[in-house]
Amino acid sequence: MAKVVTFGEIMLRLAPNGYYRFFQDDQLQATFGGGEANVSVSLANFGLDSVYVTKLPSHAIGQAAVNSLRYFGVDTSKIVRGGDRVGIYFLEKGASQRGSVCIYDRAHSAISEAVPEDFDWDSIFEGADWFHFTGITPALGGQTVEICKQACIAAKAKGVKISCDLNYRGKLWTKAEAREAMTELCKWVDVCISNEEDAKDVFGIEAENTDIYGGKLNKDGYKSVAKQLADQFGFEKVAITLRTSISASDNGWAGMLYDGENYCFSKEYNLHIVDRVGGGDSFGAGLIYALLSGKDTQSAINFAVAASALKHSVEGDFNRVSVSEVEKLAGGDGSGRVQR
């Protein structure tokens, strides 16, 4: 069984019921989620040995976050305990022409105040095959850039493959800060995951003739984006998600995977969205699983996009689907008929 280590922040998610606006009623649903944690849960559901690394307080909310991962079989033994806060984000789900709203309350969270000495990466990567992090983690401030760098160096020393989802978050740092940090960290990365905005925001690499707000995507333009990323950093593979935003409720969803020779595109799914948070993370997890399973480039992108398409139908950050469900959709059965 392949072993995948992920590193990042898991947060408390507080969201109104259904599609209510903030405080339209007096209840908020409390769950947990966060980029790399979402990837870990997906990989555990796919049957891999999934290890999640972070720092969390020892109090009851920190333990509840740990327990939310344990429920899915994620290995939480490498989580460092300490600090005072669990990061929080408030989510108001959009519908139709009203977009979703995400408000962060994560300053001074335990992971943002972590120090390099908190993590014994040589021990953490013992027996590991893959390491995954996102551009969100080094954006958290403090010493998180250095911690990510030390993790990458330790992973490389043990022959572990490294993937990174660029995941630019303008609410956490500036484009200039992101470019400086990610230019350094991407030197260690084997598989880069991006979307129609991240490559532009972080590295200034833009697809031609594309209007992400007007629902127009030029697939050929992304071949250039992938090649430029690969040429600049020496990535073995570059995966790009392709989202056509018709409205907050309805999107077109596809992806491309470049392996240095071939540009393989998935089919495009017409999504009616239940919850889009974690959609990119489920794509990353699907890609990692597919590549570790020995799938070829076309099959890998088909699996990753199908896994993510299913996530858009699931409430919460975590993608609660199995390999067989993903394979069924990737194989062409997207009818949604009742299974009896």
Residue, then its C-alpha position, 0 to 999 in steps of 0.5 A: m500500500a502506497k504511503v502519502v504524507t500531506f502537510g497543512e492547516i485543518m480549520l473549523r468550518l462554520a456555515p449557515n444551513g443550506y444556502y442561507r446567508f450569514f445569520q439569516d437564521d441563528q445556526l451555523q453548521a460546524t465541520f472541519g476542512g482544509g486543503e491538505a486535510n481534504v487530500s488526506v481524507s480522499l486518499a484514505n477513502f481510496g485505500l492508501d496509507s494517508v498521513y496528515v501532519t499539522k500542529l493543533p492545540s491540545h484542547a477539545i476543539g483541536q482534538a475534535a479536528v483530529n477525530s474528524l480525520r481519524y473517522f476516515g482512517v487518516d493516520t494522525s500520529k504525526i500531528v504536533r500538539g501545542g498552540d492556542r487556536v484552531g483556525i476558523y473559516f466562515l462559508e456562505k454557499g452561493a447559488s445562481q448568480r450569487g457567489s460563495v463567500c469565505i471569511y478567514d479567522r485563522a491569524h495566530s492559529a497553532i500551525s501559523e505559529a509553528v517552528p521548524e523544530d516542531f517537525d521531525w521530517d526524517s521520521i515523518f517520511e520513513g517509508a513514504d512514497w509521496f508528499h503533498f502540500t499547497g501554496i496555502t501552507p507557506a502563506l500562513g505566515g511565521q516560519t511556514v515557508e521555512i518549514c515547507k522548505q525543510a519538509c521538501i528537502a527531507a522528502k527529496a533525501k528519501g526519494v519521495k515524490i512531491s506534489c504541490d497545488l499552487n492554490y493562491r489565496g489573496k486574503l493570506w499574502t500578496k502576489a509578490e510574496a507568493r511568487e518569491a516563496m513559491t519560486e523557491l519551493c517549486k524547485w523541489v516539486d515533481v508534480c504541479i497542480s494549478n488552475e486557470e488563475d493560480a499560474k497567472d497570480v503566482f508566476g504571471i503565466e497566463a492562458e491566451n484568449t480565456d475569460i474565466y468570468g465570461g465562461k470562455l476557456n481556450k484549452d490550447g492556451y493551457k498547453s502553453v501554460a503547462k509547458q512554461l511551468a514545466d520548463q521553468f521548474g523542471f516539473e515531471k507533470v503539470a495538471i491544470t483544472l479547467r472550470t467554466s463558470i456559468s453561475a455559482s450553481d452550474n459549472g463546466w469542469a475538466g482538466m489537463l495533464y502534461d507529462g513532458e510529451n503529451y497533453c491529455f484532456s479529460k471530458e468536460y462534466n456539466l456540474h450542478i453544484v451542491d458544495r464546491v469547497g474542496g473541489g480542487d483538493s479532490f482533484g489533487a487526491g485523485l491525481i495522486y492516487a491515479l499516478l501511484s496506481g500506475k495509470d497512464t497520463q490519459s487515465a490519470i486525468n480522467f480519474a482525477v477529474a471524475a473524483s473532483a466532479l463527484k466532490h461537487s455533489v457532496e456537502g462539506d470539505f471532505n470527498r466521501v467517495s470510493v475508487s469504484e464510484v470514481e471509476k464508474l463515472a470516469g468510465g462514462d456512467g454519469s447518469g445519476r440513476v438510483q443504485r439498487 
